[in-house]
Amino acid sequence: MIDFTQYSLADFYDIADLDMLQRAKAFHEYLKDIHKNHHTHYRRVSLSGSGPTMRVADPYTGKEKEMIYMASNDYLNLTKHPKTIEAGKKALEKYGSGAGSVPLLGGTLDIHIALEKKVAAFKGCESAIIYTNGFGSNVGSISALLREGDVAVLDMLVHASIIDGCKGTHVEHFRHNNMKSLEKVLQKCQKKYRTKMVIIDGVYSMDGDICKLDKIVEIAHHYGAYVMVDEAHATGVIGQKGRGTPEYFNIEGKVDIVAGTFSKALGTVGGFVAGRKEIIEYLQYYSRPYMFSTAQTPQTAASLIEAMNIIENEPVLRKNLWDNIRYFRKNLLSLGFNLGNSETAIFPIIIGDDVKVRELCRELHEADIYVNAVQYPAVSRRLSRIRMSLMCNHTRQHLDTVLNALEHLGKKYNIMKASKGETADIA
Ligand SMILES: Cc1ncc(COP(=O)(O)O)c(C=O)c1O
């Protein structure tokens, strides 16, 4: 048995002298120790799907239990909206359960074209391409657009899929949301590379803060760089009409590439890239996860079109979400928790101690509250945290139950103001 308090996931990434099976076995021992201590906060099995509460198979007792679900990206709970479900059912009956081929070779259905047009219009762009997952969408589009002589200029907190997409090109980082640092990096890159592309998240997935997109576009264009924004956690959540970060900053049409996932507020799965028609057309023929992977299922495409209609026609869902965000935020801050720079539906409580984070998750699990543990190496050790996210249909009673539990545990573990409002940064 390996004492879990002494190790993290990073320790099993590579171990000198151990082959892959020996390494997997060492990791298995580590997981066994975590489980014995009720610190397994990953892969808890849901029996009811995403909602403000969720039936879960308790990994420790083997029994079912109802939990307040504070970890969904399904911000508007469109996974369960009667209209998205109905649209999916109809498409399933009309087209069958799959598209049958890759998009270039027979897998493009008319409902995919309708989805492409809907996404382009929703994002205020000329054209859009659809992928079957958001991760592949970023990897596939960036790797097709940026080659060896180019450079990706990344905010240091961008999503893993963006980092993986940049493996065939040069990469430079700038300090998180820091415009001076961005400018410095762009100055350095200006003459050195052919294509320069600044890539940022609209809303950062572990911190819940919003990128300074208006300033980023201004600075990037000044230095001849393109801008790509990943709208995974912004779509449906920010902007007057839920269209995301460009709408929030009133710069729709000025961002070169607007990417995102269908898996968060849109409630299904998949990804998109929207922009100029020539760029989108190029991706159709050069983006490997698009060309060599079977097209989106018809029922997903139909549910997605309906999801965007709902975002446009039912603003009350977004209003309820924001009422919840304001209420939860005000109360967490008044209890003295460190929420970093969070300003959206994503709430990190920064603790800076991996074992404490897992203990807290254990206690919350026992109190029937489902939160996520985010620890090293996903974030640096001094910024390990529990991460919660809100939905539009969490009730005040749900939120008060969570706030009461956190108040009690915050005192027990002495984690109020654990670190002083800092988020990750490079030296
Ligand atoms: C910012 C960001 N981009 C991309 C992805 C990948 O999206 P998907 O889960 O749809 O593959 C995620 C999420 O998980 C994300 O948070």
The ligand as a Tripos MOL2 file, in Angstrom:
@<TRIPOS>MOLECULE
LIG
   16    16     1     0     0
SMALL
NO_CHARGES

@<TRIPOS>ATOM
      1 C1        -12.2120   25.8020  -21.4150 C.3       1 LIG1
      2 C2        -12.4920   24.4140  -21.9200 C.ar      1 LIG1
      3 N1        -12.2520   24.1200  -23.2120 N.ar      1 LIG1
      4 C3        -12.4740   22.8910  -23.7120 C.ar      1 LIG1
      5 C4        -12.9910   21.8830  -22.9360 C.ar      1 LIG1
      6 C5        -13.2290   20.5230  -23.5310 C.3       1 LIG1
      7 O1        -14.5810   20.4000  -23.7950 O.3       1 LIG1
      8 P1        -15.3700   19.0340  -23.8530 P.3       1 LIG1
      9 O2        -15.5670   18.5810  -22.4360 O.co2     1 LIG1
     10 O3        -16.6290   19.4270  -24.5110 O.co2     1 LIG1
     11 O4        -14.5550   18.0760  -24.6440 O.co2     1 LIG1
     12 C6        -13.2790   22.1550  -21.5960 C.ar      1 LIG1
     13 C7        -13.8170   21.1360  -20.7250 C.2       1 LIG1
     14 O5        -13.9860   20.3290  -20.2360 O.2       1 LIG1
     15 C8        -13.0230   23.4350  -21.0590 C.ar      1 LIG1
     16 O6        -13.2650   23.7260  -19.7940 O.3       1 LIG1
@<TRIPOS>BOND
     1     1     2 1
     2     2     3 ar
     3     2    15 ar
     4     3     4 ar
     5     4     5 ar
     6     5     6 1
     7     5    12 ar
     8     6     7 1
     9     7     8 1
    10     8     9 2
    11     8    10 1
    12     8    11 1
    13    12    13 1
    14    12    15 ar
    15    13    14 2
    16    15    16 1
@<TRIPOS>SUBSTRUCTURE
     1 LIG1         1 GROUP 0 **** ****
